[in-house]
Amino acid sequence: MKKIAVIGAGLGGLSAAARLAAKGNEVHIFEKNSYAGGKASQFYEQGFRFDTGPSLLTMPYVLNDIFNECGENPDDYISLKKLENVCRYFFNSGTIINAYSDIEKFGEEISEKTMDDEESLNDFFNYSKTIYDLTADLFLFNSPSDPKTLFNRKAFRTLFNIHKIDSFRTVHQAVSSFFKDKKLIQLFDRYATYNGSNPFEAPATLNIIPYVEYFPGSYLPVGGIYSITNALKNLAEKKGVIFHFNSNVEEIMLRNKTAVGINVNGEKIPFDKVVSNVDVNITFKNLLNDINTFESKRYKKLKPSLSGVVFYWAVDNQFPQLETHNIIFSEDYKKEFDQLTTQKIIPDEPTIYIYISSKLNPDDAPKGKENWFVMINVPYDDGQNWQKEISDARKNVIDKINKVLKINIEQNILFEKILTPKELEAKTAAYRGSIYGISSDKRTSAFLRQQNKSRTIKNLYFCGGSAHPGGGIPLVILSGKIVSDIIQSEVK
């Protein structure tokens, strides 16, 4: 049995802690906030409940696996609802496309409303599935730095079919080869933003994302996304994990380039192994005193991913023209991403994401009202005047919503909270407000992301969205699984 410290009670830390404790280790989680979840948190106000970050669950088998591996039934901890309509898309032309989870029904929808048809959609999903089949074991479920991952039959199959993972085209180039209609191209280009990337620069390998959203489907838990945090916390506690909230870890203690413990609230506590669920850059800079290793220097040079601004609106009305998940697209997607990534400003016409969990979970808002989570992509923090930029963006967002939906939303807003890149960094230690760690805008990004075991500091491990395999609920949970697998193999 090892004594293990996990820094941060985000989904990656909870995943690692529960698995390690189930194997008989003594596991302690130290969280600076008074609650678990990290970006996947929640807040209540005046009868409204809001998820603060993630809003959709894909790859539900990843969540189920953690309970099964710990000898528990997931149904005893969480209940999932499958979305019949994954997302409703609004275009400036007035076209509305419903992305139904039933692929045949989705195909009929695009045949009726676009220049493309069911055959185009099926061809694209078959292509997306090929990428998943070739890369999932290598890049999602295991560490590519582990020789056991690289030297097996599946890895050699990927090597012999390397061209099929489509890393030399961009997301946009690949999507454009399957669809003729600009609306569908924009719809599928959008998936690059799921890890904070630019579809006009990111490798087409990211076209794996639509496949996992539709097969086996997209889900929202009863009680919202925070129910996932709650379920994993309850599982970890049952397996014996000891939680320390309001506990600010100030330092990871080293001896001869080996992690030997942590300094928390001024108290030095020895541990056999340390798992950081904190952003990789923040770990190197703050917790390791800006340590000078090839890992820290390399990671510091990498471009952060996009950030986001979220408007949480308590809405004094209900709008049947909206689904649980909605996208109002910009007119010029290329211009939007040029402004985001080159000019590093909030676009003057941003694409708007509206998530209304009360559509599926009525208890999330008082009767006759809705809880709107309104998000736009913004650059990572690079010294922008956020107060002015967000003020301008808010006006543009409201004007766009009113124009497309033909409503006056501002007169229905009972109260508002705003999450900015600066606040995101302060609350969740997201480096420069980036949501997903480093950007995935290069072909080599999958290999540049911090591996789950440090190469320069013994007994130090990384999980969470800034580490391998990346951001998003299932990948963050998998990062905890990989850390647990690595530690257990070392203990054996």
C-alpha positions as CSV (number, residue, x, y, z in Angstrom):
1,M,0.0,0.0,0.0
2,K,1.3,3.5,-0.9
3,K,0.4,6.8,0.6
4,I,-0.7,9.0,-2.3
5,A,-1.5,12.7,-2.5
6,V,-3.9,14.0,-5.2
7,I,-3.8,17.8,-5.6
8,G,-7.1,19.0,-6.9
9,A,-10.6,17.5,-6.7
10,G,-11.5,17.9,-10.4
11,L,-12.9,15.0,-12.4
12,G,-9.4,13.7,-13.2
13,G,-8.3,13.8,-9.6
14,L,-11.5,12.1,-8.4
15,S,-11.0,9.4,-11.1
16,A,-7.4,8.7,-10.1
17,A,-8.2,8.8,-6.4
18,A,-11.1,6.4,-6.5
19,R,-9.3,3.8,-8.5
20,L,-6.1,4.0,-6.4
21,A,-8.0,3.7,-3.2
22,A,-10.0,0.7,-4.5
23,K,-6.6,-1.0,-5.0
24,G,-5.8,-0.6,-1.3
25,N,-3.7,2.6,-1.3
26,E,-4.1,5.4,1.2
27,V,-5.3,8.3,-0.8
28,H,-5.7,11.9,0.2
29,I,-7.2,14.6,-2.0
30,F,-6.3,18.2,-1.3
31,E,-8.6,20.9,-2.7
32,K,-8.2,24.6,-2.3
33,N,-11.9,25.3,-2.7
34,S,-14.7,24.2,-0.4
35,Y,-16.2,21.9,-3.0
36,A,-15.1,19.3,-5.6
37,G,-15.4,19.4,-9.4
38,G,-13.0,22.1,-10.6
39,K,-14.4,23.4,-13.8
40,A,-17.3,20.9,-13.4
41,S,-18.9,22.7,-10.5
42,Q,-22.3,24.3,-9.9
43,F,-24.0,27.2,-8.1
44,Y,-27.5,28.0,-6.9
45,E,-29.2,31.3,-6.7
46,Q,-32.9,32.3,-6.3
47,G,-34.1,28.8,-7.2
48,F,-31.9,28.5,-10.3
49,R,-29.1,25.9,-10.6
50,F,-26.3,26.3,-13.0
51,D,-23.5,24.0,-14.1
52,T,-20.5,26.2,-14.3
53,G,-18.5,24.4,-17.0
54,P,-18.9,21.2,-19.0
55,S,-22.5,20.7,-20.3
56,L,-22.5,17.4,-22.2
57,L,-21.4,13.8,-21.5
58,T,-20.2,11.6,-24.3
59,M,-18.5,8.2,-24.1
60,P,-20.7,7.2,-21.1
61,Y,-18.9,3.8,-21.0
62,V,-15.9,5.7,-19.7
63,L,-17.9,6.9,-16.7
64,N,-19.5,3.4,-16.2
65,D,-16.1,1.8,-16.3
66,I,-14.8,3.6,-13.2
67,F,-17.6,2.3,-11.1
68,N,-17.3,-1.2,-12.5
69,E,-13.5,-1.2,-11.8
70,C,-14.2,-0.2,-8.2
71,G,-16.8,-3.0,-7.8
72,E,-19.8,-0.7,-7.8
73,N,-22.9,-0.4,-9.9
74,P,-23.0,3.0,-11.7
75,D,-26.8,3.0,-11.5
76,D,-26.5,3.3,-7.7
77,Y,-24.7,6.6,-8.1
78,I,-25.9,8.4,-11.2
79,S,-28.8,8.4,-13.8
80,L,-28.2,9.4,-17.4
81,K,-30.6,10.7,-19.9
82,K,-29.8,10.3,-23.6
83,L,-30.5,13.4,-25.7
84,E,-32.8,12.8,-28.7
85,N,-31.7,16.0,-30.2
86,V,-27.9,16.5,-29.6
87,C,-28.0,20.1,-30.6
88,R,-30.2,22.6,-32.5
89,Y,-28.2,24.8,-34.9
90,F,-29.3,28.3,-36.0
91,F,-27.8,29.9,-39.1
92,N,-28.0,33.5,-40.3
93,S,-29.9,32.4,-43.4
94,G,-32.8,31.4,-41.1
95,T,-32.1,27.6,-41.5
96,I,-32.5,25.5,-38.4
97,I,-30.9,22.1,-38.3
98,N,-31.7,19.6,-35.6
99,A,-28.8,17.2,-35.0
100,Y,-30.8,14.2,-34.0
101,S,-29.0,11.3,-32.2
102,D,-30.8,8.9,-34.5
103,I,-28.5,9.0,-37.5
104,E,-31.2,8.1,-40.0
105,K,-33.4,10.9,-38.7
106,F,-30.4,13.3,-38.7
107,G,-29.7,12.2,-42.3
108,E,-33.3,13.0,-43.3
109,E,-33.0,16.4,-41.7
110,I,-29.9,17.4,-43.7
111,S,-31.3,16.0,-46.9
112,E,-34.3,18.3,-46.4
113,K,-32.4,21.4,-45.4
114,T,-29.0,21.3,-47.1
115,M,-27.4,20.4,-50.4
116,D,-26.1,17.2,-48.8
117,D,-27.8,13.9,-48.0
118,E,-27.8,10.8,-45.7
119,E,-25.0,9.2,-47.8
120,S,-22.7,12.2,-47.2
121,L,-23.4,12.0,-43.4
122,N,-22.8,8.2,-43.3
123,D,-19.6,8.5,-45.2
124,F,-18.3,11.1,-42.8
125,F,-19.2,9.1,-39.7
126,N,-17.5,6.0,-41.2
127,Y,-14.4,8.1,-41.7
128,S,-14.7,9.4,-38.2
129,K,-15.1,5.9,-36.8
130,T,-11.9,4.8,-38.6
131,I,-10.0,7.5,-36.8
132,Y,-11.5,6.3,-33.5
133,D,-10.7,2.6,-34.1
134,L,-7.1,3.4,-35.0
135,T,-6.3,5.9,-32.2
136,A,-8.5,5.2,-29.2
137,D,-6.3,2.5,-27.6
138,L,-3.1,4.4,-28.4
139,F,-4.1,8.0,-27.5
140,L,-7.2,7.9,-25.4
141,F,-7.2,4.8,-23.1
142,N,-3.4,4.5,-22.6
143,S,-0.3,6.5,-22.4
144,P,1.6,6.6,-25.7
145,S,4.9,7.0,-23.8
146,D,4.4,3.5,-22.3
147,P,6.2,0.8,-24.4
148,K,3.4,-1.6,-23.7
149,T,1.1,0.8,-25.6
150,L,3.4,1.2,-28.6
151,F,4.5,-2.4,-29.1
152,N,1.4,-4.5,-29.6
153,R,-0.8,-5.6,-32.5
154,K,-3.2,-2.6,-32.3
155,A,-0.4,-0.1,-32.3
156,F,1.2,-1.7,-35.3
157,R,-2.1,-1.7,-37.1
158,T,-2.3,2.1,-36.5
159,L,1.3,2.5,-37.8
160,F,0.5,0.6,-41.0
161,N,-2.7,2.8,-41.5
162,I,-1.2,6.0,-40.3
163,H,-2.5,7.9,-43.3
164,K,-6.1,7.1,-42.2
165,I,-5.9,9.1,-39.0
166,D,-5.7,12.1,-41.4
167,S,-3.1,14.2,-39.5
168,F,-1.9,16.1,-42.6
169,R,-5.1,17.9,-43.5
170,T,-6.9,20.4,-41.3
171,V,-10.3,19.7,-39.8
172,H,-11.8,22.2,-42.2
173,Q,-10.1,20.6,-45.3
174,A,-11.3,17.2,-44.4
175,V,-14.9,18.2,-43.5
176,S,-15.1,20.1,-46.8
177,S,-14.2,17.0,-48.7
178,F,-17.3,15.2,-47.4
179,F,-19.9,18.0,-47.6
180,K,-20.9,20.6,-50.2
181,D,-23.1,22.7,-48.1
182,K,-21.4,25.5,-46.1
183,K,-23.8,25.1,-43.2
184,L,-22.8,21.4,-42.7
185,I,-19.2,22.3,-43.1
186,Q,-19.5,24.9,-40.4
187,L,-21.5,22.5,-38.2
188,F,-18.8,19.8,-38.3
189,D,-15.9,22.3,-38.2
190,R,-17.3,23.4,-34.8
191,Y,-16.1,20.1,-33.2
192,A,-12.5,21.4,-33.1
193,T,-13.6,23.9,-30.4
194,Y,-14.4,20.9,-28.1
195,N,-10.7,21.1,-27.1
196,G,-10.2,24.8,-27.8
197,S,-8.8,24.5,-31.3
198,N,-9.1,26.3,-34.6
199,P,-10.7,24.1,-37.3
200,F,-8.7,25.9,-40.0
201,E,-5.4,24.9,-38.3
202,A,-6.1,21.8,-36.2
203,P,-5.3,18.4,-37.7
204,A,-8.2,16.5,-39.1
205,T,-7.5,13.7,-36.6
206,L,-9.8,15.7,-34.4
207,N,-12.7,14.6,-36.6
208,I,-12.8,11.7,-34.2
209,I,-14.9,13.9,-31.9
210,P,-18.2,13.8,-33.9
211,Y,-18.1,10.0,-33.8
212,V,-17.9,9.8,-30.0
213,E,-20.8,12.4,-29.7
214,Y,-23.2,10.2,-31.8
215,F,-22.0,6.7,-31.0
216,P,-23.3,5.7,-28.5
217,G,-24.8,9.1,-28.1
218,S,-24.8,12.3,-26.0
219,Y,-26.2,12.4,-22.4
220,L,-27.1,14.7,-19.6
221,P,-27.3,13.3,-16.0
222,V,-30.4,13.8,-13.9
223,G,-29.4,16.8,-11.8
224,G,-27.0,18.2,-14.4
225,I,-23.3,17.7,-15.1
226,Y,-22.5,18.3,-11.4
227,S,-24.1,14.9,-10.7
228,I,-21.0,13.4,-12.3
229,T,-18.8,15.2,-9.8
230,N,-21.0,14.2,-7.0
231,A,-21.1,10.6,-8.1
232,L,-17.3,10.3,-8.4
233,K,-16.8,12.1,-5.0
234,N,-19.3,9.6,-3.3
235,L,-17.5,6.7,-5.0
236,A,-14.1,8.0,-3.8
237,E,-15.3,8.4,-0.3
238,K,-16.8,4.9,-0.2
239,K,-13.4,3.5,-1.4
240,G,-11.7,5.3,1.5
241,V,-10.3,8.5,-0.1
242,I,-9.8,11.2,2.5
243,F,-10.8,14.7,1.4
244,H,-9.2,17.9,2.6
245,F,-11.2,20.9,1.4
246,N,-10.1,24.5,1.9
247,S,-6.5,23.1,1.7
248,N,-4.2,25.2,-0.5
249,V,-1.2,23.1,-1.6
250,E,1.7,25.6,-1.7
251,E,4.5,23.3,-2.8
252,I,5.3,19.8,-4.0
253,M,8.4,18.9,-1.9
254,L,11.3,17.4,-3.8
255,R,14.4,15.5,-2.7
256,N,17.0,14.6,-5.5
257,K,14.4,15.3,-8.2
258,T,11.9,12.9,-6.4
259,A,8.5,14.1,-5.1
260,V,8.4,13.2,-1.4
261,G,5.4,15.1,-0.2
262,I,3.5,18.4,-0.2
263,N,3.3,21.6,1.8
264,V,-0.3,22.4,2.5
265,N,-1.5,25.4,4.5
266,G,2.0,25.6,5.9
267,E,2.2,21.9,7.0
268,K,4.7,19.6,5.4
269,I,3.2,16.1,4.8
270,P,5.3,13.2,3.4
271,F,3.8,11.0,0.6
272,D,5.1,8.1,-1.5
273,K,3.6,9.6,-4.7
274,V,2.0,12.9,-5.7
275,V,-0.6,13.3,-8.4
276,S,-1.3,16.8,-9.7
277,N,-4.7,17.5,-11.0
278,V,-3.7,21.1,-11.4
279,D,-2.9,22.7,-14.8
280,V,0.6,21.5,-15.9
281,N,2.0,25.0,-16.3
282,I,0.7,26.1,-12.9
283,T,2.1,22.9,-11.3
284,F,5.6,23.6,-12.7
285,K,5.5,27.4,-12.0
286,N,3.8,27.6,-8.6
287,L,3.9,24.1,-7.0
288,L,7.5,23.3,-8.1
289,N,8.9,26.8,-7.7
290,D,9.3,27.4,-11.4
291,I,11.6,24.4,-11.7
292,N,13.9,24.4,-14.7
293,T,13.6,21.1,-16.5
294,F,13.2,20.2,-20.1
295,E,9.5,19.3,-19.4
296,S,8.7,22.7,-17.8
297,K,10.6,24.7,-20.4
298,R,9.0,22.8,-23.3
299,Y,5.5,23.1,-21.9
300,K,5.9,26.8,-21.1
301,K,6.6,27.5,-24.8
302,L,3.4,25.8,-26.1
303,K,0.4,27.9,-27.1
304,P,-2.5,27.7,-24.7
305,S,-5.9,26.7,-26.0
306,L,-8.9,29.0,-26.4
307,S,-10.7,30.3,-23.3
308,G,-14.4,31.2,-22.9
309,V,-16.7,33.8,-21.5
310,V,-19.9,32.5,-19.9
311,F,-23.0,34.5,-19.2
312,Y,-25.2,32.7,-16.6
313,W,-28.7,34.2,-17.1
314,A,-31.8,33.5,-14.9
315,V,-34.5,33.9,-17.5
316,D,-38.0,34.8,-16.5
317,N,-39.7,33.0,-19.4
318,Q,-39.6,29.8,-21.4
319,F,-38.6,29.6,-25.1
320,P,-39.9,26.5,-26.9
321,Q,-37.8,27.4,-30.0
322,L,-34.7,26.3,-28.1
323,E,-33.4,22.8,-27.2
324,T,-31.2,21.8,-24.2
325,H,-28.2,22.5,-26.4
326,N,-28.2,25.2,-29.1
327,I,-25.7,26.9,-31.4
328,I,-26.2,30.3,-33.1
329,F,-23.5,30.4,-35.7
330,S,-21.5,33.4,-36.9
331,E,-21.8,34.4,-40.6
332,D,-18.0,34.2,-41.2
333,Y,-16.4,31.3,-39.3
334,K,-12.9,31.9,-40.8
335,K,-13.0,35.6,-39.7
336,E,-14.1,34.5,-36.3
337,F,-11.1,32.2,-35.8
338,D,-8.7,34.8,-37.2
339,Q,-9.9,37.2,-34.6
340,L,-9.6,34.6,-31.9
341,T,-6.2,33.1,-32.7
342,T,-4.3,35.8,-34.7
343,Q,-5.7,39.1,-33.3
344,K,-6.4,37.6,-29.9
345,I,-9.6,39.5,-29.5
346,I,-13.2,38.6,-28.9
347,P,-14.9,38.3,-32.3
348,D,-17.3,41.0,-33.3
349,E,-19.7,38.3,-34.3
350,P,-19.0,35.3,-32.1
351,T,-20.7,31.9,-32.4
352,I,-23.0,31.6,-29.4
353,Y,-23.6,28.4,-27.4
354,I,-26.8,28.2,-25.2
355,Y,-27.2,25.4,-22.8
356,I,-30.5,25.2,-20.8
357,S,-30.4,22.2,-18.5
358,S,-33.9,23.0,-17.1
359,K,-35.2,21.8,-20.5
360,L,-34.3,18.2,-19.4
361,N,-34.1,18.7,-15.6
362,P,-37.1,21.0,-14.7
363,D,-35.9,21.3,-11.1
364,D,-33.0,23.5,-12.3
365,A,-35.2,26.5,-12.6
366,P,-38.5,27.7,-11.0
367,K,-41.7,26.9,-12.9
368,G,-42.1,28.9,-16.0
369,K,-38.4,30.0,-16.1
370,E,-35.2,28.8,-17.6
371,N,-31.5,28.7,-16.7
372,W,-29.4,29.9,-19.6
373,F,-25.7,29.1,-19.8
374,V,-24.5,31.3,-22.7
375,M,-20.9,30.8,-23.8
376,I,-18.7,32.3,-26.5
377,N,-15.1,31.3,-27.4
378,V,-12.5,33.9,-26.5
379,P,-8.7,34.0,-26.7
380,Y,-6.6,32.9,-23.7
381,D,-5.5,35.8,-21.4
382,D,-2.8,37.8,-23.1
383,G,-3.3,41.2,-21.3
384,Q,-6.6,42.1,-23.1
385,N,-8.8,44.8,-21.6
386,W,-11.4,42.2,-20.6
387,Q,-13.9,44.6,-19.0
388,K,-14.3,46.5,-22.3
389,E,-14.1,43.4,-24.5
390,I,-16.7,41.6,-22.5
391,S,-19.0,44.6,-22.3
392,D,-18.9,44.9,-26.1
393,A,-19.3,41.1,-26.6
394,R,-22.3,41.0,-24.3
395,K,-24.1,43.6,-26.4
396,N,-23.2,41.7,-29.6
397,V,-24.4,38.4,-28.1
398,I,-27.8,39.9,-27.0
399,D,-28.3,41.6,-30.4
400,K,-27.5,38.3,-32.2
401,I,-29.9,36.2,-30.0
402,N,-32.7,38.8,-30.4
403,K,-32.2,38.9,-34.2
404,V,-32.1,35.1,-34.8
405,L,-34.7,34.1,-32.2
406,K,-36.9,37.2,-32.7
407,I,-37.1,37.9,-29.0
408,N,-36.0,40.5,-26.5
409,I,-34.0,38.4,-24.1
410,E,-32.6,41.3,-22.0
411,Q,-36.0,42.2,-20.6
412,N,-36.3,38.5,-19.4
413,I,-33.0,38.4,-17.5
414,L,-33.7,38.3,-13.8
415,F,-30.0,38.2,-12.8
416,E,-26.7,37.6,-14.4
417,K,-23.3,36.2,-13.5
418,I,-20.3,36.3,-15.8
419,L,-17.3,34.0,-15.9
420,T,-14.2,35.6,-17.5
421,P,-10.8,34.1,-18.4
422,K,-9.2,35.8,-15.4
423,E,-11.8,34.4,-13.0
424,L,-11.5,30.9,-14.7
425,E,-7.7,31.0,-13.9
426,A,-8.3,32.2,-10.3
427,K,-11.0,29.6,-9.5
428,T,-9.6,26.5,-11.3
429,A,-5.9,27.3,-11.8
430,A,-6.4,27.2,-15.6
431,Y,-3.2,28.7,-17.0
432,R,-3.9,32.1,-18.7
433,G,-7.6,31.1,-18.6
434,S,-7.2,28.4,-21.2
435,I,-9.8,25.8,-20.8
436,Y,-8.1,22.8,-22.3
437,G,-4.4,23.3,-21.5
438,I,-2.3,23.6,-24.7
439,S,-3.8,24.2,-28.2
440,S,-4.2,21.3,-30.5
441,D,-3.6,23.4,-33.6
442,K,-0.6,21.4,-34.7
443,R,-0.2,17.9,-36.1
444,T,2.2,17.0,-33.3
445,S,-0.1,18.3,-30.5
446,A,-1.1,14.9,-29.3
447,F,2.5,14.1,-28.6
448,L,3.3,17.5,-27.1
449,R,0.7,17.3,-24.4
450,Q,2.1,16.5,-20.9
451,Q,2.4,12.8,-20.3
452,N,0.7,11.4,-17.2
453,K,4.0,10.4,-15.6
454,S,6.7,13.1,-15.2
455,R,9.9,12.3,-17.2
456,T,12.1,14.5,-15.0
457,I,10.6,14.1,-11.4
458,K,10.2,10.7,-9.9
459,N,6.9,9.8,-8.2
460,L,5.1,12.8,-9.8
461,Y,2.1,12.2,-12.0
462,F,-0.4,14.4,-14.0
463,C,-4.1,14.2,-14.7
464,G,-6.8,16.6,-15.8
465,G,-7.6,18.4,-19.0
466,S,-4.1,19.9,-19.5
467,A,-2.4,16.4,-19.4
468,H,-2.8,13.5,-21.7
469,P,-5.2,12.6,-23.3
470,G,-6.8,16.1,-23.1
471,G,-9.9,18.1,-22.2
472,G,-13.6,17.1,-22.0
473,I,-15.3,14.9,-19.4
474,P,-14.5,11.4,-20.7
475,L,-10.8,12.3,-21.5
476,V,-10.3,13.9,-18.1
477,I,-11.7,10.8,-16.4
478,L,-9.4,8.7,-18.6
479,S,-6.4,10.7,-17.5
480,G,-7.1,9.6,-14.0
481,K,-7.4,6.0,-15.1
482,I,-4.1,6.1,-16.9
483,V,-2.4,7.6,-13.8
484,S,-3.9,4.9,-11.6
485,D,-2.7,2.2,-14.1
486,I,0.8,3.5,-14.2
487,I,1.1,3.7,-10.4
488,Q,-0.4,0.3,-9.9
489,S,2.1,-1.2,-12.4
490,E,4.9,0.4,-10.5
491,V,3.6,-0.9,-7.2
492,K,3.5,-4.4,-8.5
